[in-house]
Amino acid sequence: MKLVRYGAPGREKPGIIDADGKIRDLSRVVKDIDGAMLAAGGLAKIRKANLKRLKTVAGKPRLGPCIGQVRNFIAIGLNYADHAAESGVPVPSEPVVFNKAPSCICGPNDNTMIPKGSTKLDYECELAVVIGKRARYLSKDKAMDAVAGYCLANDVSERAFQMEHGQTICKGKGAETFGPLGPWFVSKDEIKNPQNLTMWTNVNGEKRQHGSTKTMVFDVAHLVWYCSQIFVLEPGDVIATGTPPGVAFGMKPVPVYLKAGDVVELGIEGLGTQKQKVVPFKA
């Protein structure tokens, strides 16, 4: 299943993509696509629904973040060996875990707003994992049982905030619009192997990132297991699993950071595409 949330910011409705690529309104089946729905067995309820009897959504509405009410937005740093190399740091011996503020989450095609004082705005195409049930101290062989599905994420980053103001990574990760999620929340059954997905990023039509999840240092199962050892995972939590090389920060000899007017496009095989325009800060 490919599930979406559509409509104005803060008033999104649940939907599902049908066989013709159209959105069908799920409002009569579930209240939202979020942790509460997952915890209550909503995916099974949606699977039983007769899509042909659901209303087709007219036009091309705005797509909101494909998961609503995210409480814990977790991210993994340096999880591709070649990205670690371009960053000039060793491959980590354990996952590098940090948080993005849930308030940074936005729709997949919403504008990226440059925060006040920003000088080094960057992009990161990432596979995101959506947790489907409460998980604490998982065994490694049960880690994937906690996964409900996947989505595309752009871990938008401000490198000066991240690296030049102390050692806390999250300083450069949580500004408004720094967490586009979607277009779809794709149920786990549709992604047979999350460790073999092509991923890419273009900036103004120029290819910047081209990689595959098969080169991740720590795979999805390991990351879910590892995170469950250090905090409780709840339904609707999101784990962004790292990015391949090609980010602006790693460009040689001079990084080319994002500026107002730039257009960032990114995608992952089976998870759709995003498109964001970079715009100045607006109060």
N, C-alpha and C positions, 0 to 999 in steps of 0.2 A: 504494500500500500504506500501511496505517496500522499501524505497529509499536509494541508496548508492552513494558514490563518490569513484571512483577507479582510480588507477594509481599512478605515481610518485608524491612525495610531491610538491605542488604548481602547478601541472599540472593535477589534478584530473578531471575526466569526470563524468557526471551524469549517473546513472543507476537505474534500478528497478529489484527487485527479482521476477522472474516468478513462476508459480505454481510448477515447478520442482526444485526450489531452485537455478536456474542459473541467472546470471546477464544479463540483456538486456540493450543495450546501448540506452540512452535517448537523445543523442546529437542532434538528428533531431527534438526533441520535445521541449526541454528546454536547455538553455545554462549551467545551473548549478543548484544545490540544495542549495539555499541560500535565504536570505531575499528578494532580488529583484524578484526572481522567485515567492515567496509566495505572495508578494505585487501585482504582476501582474496577479494573478489568475492561476499560473502554476499548482497547484494541480488538478484543474478542467481540464486543458489541458491534463495532464498526464492520468487522468481517461478515457478520450475519445480516447486515443491512442490505436491502435491495436498492442498489445504486440507481437503477432506472426509475425508481419512484421518488428519488430526491431531486429537488429543484436545481436546474442548471443556472449557474451564476452568469449573468450577462456581461459582455464587454471584457475589459482587462483591468480588474480592480487592483489596487495596491496590494502587494503581499507583505504581511507583517512577519516578524520573526516566527519561525515554524514551530517553536515551543514557547508557550506563554508561562508567565509567573515563575521564571527560573530563579531558584533560591541560591544555588551554588554554581558559579560559572568557573570551572577549573581549567587551567591550561598547563601544558607541558612544554618546557623549553629545551632547545638543542636536541631534539629527538630524531634528527637525521644527521648522520655522520658528516655528510658533505656540507650541511648547513653549519654544523659546529666548526668545520674547517674554515669556511668563509668568514666566520665570526672570530676566528683566531683563538679558539679555546678547545681544550681536549674534549673528547666524547665522554659524557658523564657516566660514572659507574652505577648510578641509580637515577631514576627519573627526577628531573628538575620540575618541581611543582610550585605553581603560583596561582593567584586568583585574579580574574577580571571582574570588575564591579558589575553586578547584574544590571545596573542602570545604564551600562554602555550598550546593551542589546538593542538592536534595531532590525528593520526589515532588510532583505537581501539586496534591494535596489534603492534603498534610501541614500540620501547624500551623506558623505563623510565630512563632518565639520571639523575644521582645523581649530584645535583648542588655543586659548590665549597663551602667548609665549612660545608656541611651537616653532621649532626650526628644523626638525628632522623627522618628518612624518613618513611612515613606512607601511607596508602591506605584508600579510602572511596568509597564503592559502592553506587551509587546514581541514582535515577530516575531524568532525566532531562526533562524539559518542553520546547518546541519550540514555540515561539510566531509567530502567523500567520498574524497579522495585527496591525497597530498602535493603541495603547491603552493608554489613560490618564484618570485618575479619573473614573475608571470603577465602576459601581454599582455591588454589590456582586452577584446579579442574572445574570449578563451579563459577569462575569469574564471568564467563560469557552469558550465563543464565540471568545475570543482572542487567544485561543490555537489551533495550527495547528497540533501538534503531540508530540511524545515523543521519547526519546532515552536513552540509557545507558551511564552513565558517571562515571569515576573514578576521584574523587576529591583528587588527589595526594597532599600530604601535607608534609611540613618540620616543625616538631613541635618545634624545637629549634628556627627557624626563626620566627615562629608564636607566641610563648609564652615567649621567653627569650630576646627579643629585642624590648620591648615596647608593646603597646596595639593594634597595627594594625594587624588584622587577615590576611590581604591580603599579608603581608610579607612572609608568609609561604605557599602561595597558587598559586603563579603565575610563578614559574620557568619554563624553557623550558620543554616540555613533561608532564607537570602536569595536562593536561586536555584532556585525551583521550575521544572522543565522537564516539559512534556507537556500533556495526557495521551498524545499520540501523537507519534511521529516519522513524518512524512508524506513519502513519497518525492517527489522533484522532479516527476515526471510528473503527479502529481495536482494540483499547483498551477500552473496555466497561466500566471498572471501574478502574481508576488509583490508587484507594485506597485499592486494594486487590491483589497486585502483590508480589509474592515471590522473594526474592533477596538473593544473597550469594557471598562470597569471599573465595577463597582458596589461600594459599601461600605455594608453593612447595608441593602441594597436600594436605596440612593440612587445614581443615575447620576453618576459622577464623570468618567470619560473616555469619549469617543466620537469616533473618528477613522478614518482610513484610511491605509494604507501609501502611497497615491498622493501624500501630502504630505511624504514623506521628502525631506530635502535631498539626501542621497547615496543612490542606489538600491543594491540588493543587489549587483549586478555591480560597481559602483564600490567598494563597501566590501570585497568579497573581493579585488579587484585591489589596492586600496590596502594592505590588511593584508599581502598577499603581498610587498609591496615593503619591509616593515619587519621582518618575521620569517617563518619558515617555518610554513606551515599544515600540520597533520597530519590524517589521517583521524580523525574523531570530535571534532575541535575545534568549538567552538560560538561563533558571533558573534551577540550580542543587538544589534539594529540601531537602538535608540532608541525613544522613547515619544511619543505625541501629548499635547496639553495636557490639563489636568484633574487633575494630581497635587496632593497636599495642599500641597506647598511653594508652589505658585502661586496658592492660593486667596486671594481678597481679601474683606474687609479683613484677616482673620485666618486663617492656615492651620489646618486641622483635621487633625491628625496621627492616626495609628492608635493605639489603646489596647487593653489586654487586653479580650477579649470581642468585639471587632469581627470581622466576617466580610467578607472580600474575595472577590469573584467577578469573573473576567475571561475574555475569550474573543477569538479571532480567527477570522474566516470560514474554514472548511475545516480548522482546526487544533484544534477542540474548545474546552473550557472548563476552568478551574481554580476551586477553592474552598478558601480557607485561613482558619482561625480564628487570631486573634492571641492568644497566651498568654504569661504571664510567663516569665522565664528559669527554667530548671530544670537544676541541675547533673547 
